[in-house]
């Protein structure tokens, strides 16, 4: 049982390049979230999804796109990377339909360190 | 921003002392959760309190919630060096968003 897996763990991009971060969970969770963490800012919600085929904007969605084509995967895309997107990105999942009393807490991946030069 | 506010930003205590962290938020919530992050790692869930609850305990953790003041506190009793980490409150809103506060950095000195 791997939990939440993020790939890649590290990436360096040049300004203007594109890339996709992959988040995969094997807990059959309905909800998935993408956050970015910057020093002194805590975690800020980029986009989230409450089920397969659905996505919604968070606090800081500009410059990012997401897709949830399969329940277990949540992809975060940067179409044209900017230095301001240098950050650590965390994916999280929660909510199993059959486990009502434990379904509120978020399970986190180990993060992706992204540097945009 | 819907982000919560946490204070203090940093806290340094001696082993064995109690540590108290506070969280305030702006919007209505369904529940409030506390998470811990060791340096460079992912976040780990500590405790959850629902909007209709006022206090909850889990081991050495005690959480309170005052929805009229839109605030919560996390108390860690009899702190240990291993409690050194960053602690974050997280608010689940009515649209299933989970919004985090900026965190409190706790240092427990042996």
Interface residues (C-beta under 8 A of the other chain):
Chain A: X4 X31 X33 X35 X40 X41 X42 X43 X44 X45 X48 X50 X56 X58 X59 X90 X92 X94 X104 X105 X106 X107 X108 X109 X110 X111
Chain B: X1 X2 X3 X6 X9 X31 X33 X35 X40 X41 X42 X43 X44 X45 X48 X88 X90 X92 X95 X96 X97 X98 X99 X100 X101 X102 X103
